[in-house]
Amino acid sequence: MIEPIVLPKDNGPHENTIEWWYFNGHLQDTTGREYSFMDCFFKVDCLKVNIEHLLNNPLKNLYQKGEYVYFAHSVVSDILKKKNYKDIQNISFVSHDSFLKNKLFISYTNPSIFGGLANIIEEQESNGFHLQTENLDLTLESKKDPLLEGGHGYVGTPESGSYYYSLTDLQVKGFLNINNQKIEVHGQAWMDHQWANAVYKKDKWTWFSFQLENGTEIMCVEYETKNGTDILINTLTKDGVQGQYKKAVFTKGTSFWKSRKTKAKYPMVWKIKIPEASISIKTRAILRDQEMIFGPINYWEGPMEVQAKINGVKIKGKGFMELVGYPSDYNYLLLAGEELEESIFRKIKNFFRLK
C-alpha cells in the first residue's frame, strides 16, 4: 500500500531497504567567488542491497544481525581553482540518539586515524536543516513547499517504486572549510529524500536538478533498467504550481570527460526537450573531474550551468548532474588503496598546517 507523504514526519527514517538524504548547492563567498557542494547520507539494509565491498570487510558480522549500515558521501568544489575536496566513506557510525528525536536528527562519525568529527544532519524549523561535515557547516531554510515527485511523492510501481520528495529552493548561509581555511558563504541549495525497497545495483540513470532565475525548479531523470527506459520530469514554478511529465528527449553532446581511474566516460553537455511543458534546456558541466568512487560503484556528481527556454523565453540558471551506471573498468581494491593513501597524505598536510 502506498502511503501519502506527511511532513515533517517523513523527513525522518523509514524501515525500507534503502534510504538517503541528499543535498546539493551553489555558494558564493563575501567576494563573489563561487563554490558548490554535495552531501548525502545513506541508510541501507546491506544484506538485501548486497554491497560486496562492505560485506567482505572486518565489520561484516554486524550485518548478520539485521542492523542497517550507514555511509556518507560529500564533495566541496572550488570553482575558480577547479578543485574539489571529497569525503567518501564506506561506513559511518551513528550516535545512540540519532533518529530518536521528534525531528530528523542524525549525528555520525567517519573512521579516521586523526579522530572523527561529529557530522550532523539536523532538521530545524519549517523544513530547514543544519549540515555539518569536515568541509562544511551550513544552515538551509526552505523558501517553498516540498515538490512531491510524481504528483504525490511516489514514483514507480507499488512493488518496486520509491517515495520521493524535494525541497527545491533552500536559502543557505554558513561556512566552508577548505585546507583549514574558514570561508563564509551564502547561496541556494536543493534537497532530495528518497526511500524504497529496491536495490538499484545494475541500473543506470542520468539525473538533473535545475534552479532557474525566474524561480522555476526542475527535476528530470532518464532511468535505464534491463526492462527499458523511464523518464520522469517534475517542475515547480515560482508560485508553487507543480507539473509532472513522462515524455522528454535527452541528447548528450560531443564533450566527454574520461576518468583516468575507472575508465568511465561521462557526457559533460546535454540537451533536454520537454515538449508537453514547452521547455528546452542546454546544460554544461562547470567542472569536469567530479567522479565519486565508492568501492565497485563509481558515479559523477557536480555543478552545471544552464540555459533554458520556457514558452520561448530564455532563462539562465544553475543545476546539478548525477550520472550513475556508466560503463567502467577498474580494480576497486587497488584503487581503494590509492585513494586511502591520498586521503591520509592530505590529512597529514592539513594537520601540520595547523601547527
MOTAWO-V88059 format. One record per residue. NEAR is the number of other ideal C-beta (glycine too) atoms within 8 Angstrom. Layout:
# MOTAWO-V88059
near = {NEAR	NEAR}
This chain:
# MOTAWO-V88059
near = {3	7	4	6	12	5	9	9	6	11	10	9	8	8	3	9	10	15	13	12	12	11	16	13	14	12	13	10	11	4	4	6	8	9	15	16	17	13	13	11	13	11	10	13	11	12	9	7	12	9	11	8	12	15	11	6	9	3	8	10	6	8	12	7	6	5	6	7	13	13	13	15	14	15	14	13	14	11	12	6	5	7	6	11	10	8	12	10	10	9	12	12	10	9	9	3	7	10	9	5	7	2	10	14	12	12	10	14	10	14	7	8	4	5	4	8	9	9	13	9	12	10	11	10	3	6	10	12	14	11	14	9	12	8	11	14	8	15	11	15	9	13	6	11	4	12	14	10	14	11	6	8	11	12	8	8	5	5	4	7	12	10	12	12	14	15	12	12	13	17	11	14	7	12	10	14	11	10	5	7	6	6	10	8	14	9	9	11	14	16	13	12	13	10	11	13	6	9	8	6	6	5	10	9	12	11	11	16	14	16	12	14	6	8	8	11	16	15	16	14	10	11	11	9	10	3	3	5	7	9	12	13	14	15	14	14	10	6	4	8	6	11	10	11	11	8	7	13	6	10	8	6	10	4	8	8	11	8	13	3	10	11	9	12	10	12	10	10	12	15	12	14	10	14	7	6	10	8	12	9	15	10	15	11	12	9	12	6	8	12	12	12	12	10	11	5	8	13	12	13	12	15	14	14	9	13	11	15	11	12	5	5	7	6	12	8	11	10	13	13	14	11	13	10	9	12	5	9	5	10	5	10	7	8	12	10	8	9	10	8	8	8	8	9	8	8	11	8	8	10	9	7	8	6	4}
